[in-house]
């Protein structure tokens, strides 16, 4: 009744092996190399973990020091500008008093 037509496609297993050449079957033979890679990775990370805390402390300390120095510098500049403006105002008030006293 139903007639099967001849297949023109390559079999699926052949397609998978050519499309994904790095694909490995599910087995336990390759687990040793993964364990070795992960342990060497962990060793490398553990070396840098040793320096993470001191680096963070120094970095945060540097940021804090920069902010304190910046705030102090800004405060000193504002005080200096207030001082010069107050001197100008005092000089102008003195000049205004002299002008008003000479007019009387």
Secondary structure, DSSP 4 states (H G I P E B T S, - for coil): ---PPPP-SPPHHHHHHHH-TT---S-STTHHHHHHHHHHHHHHHHHHHHHHHHHHHHHHHHHHHHHHHHHHHHHHHHHHHHHHHHHHHHHHHHHHHHHHHHH-
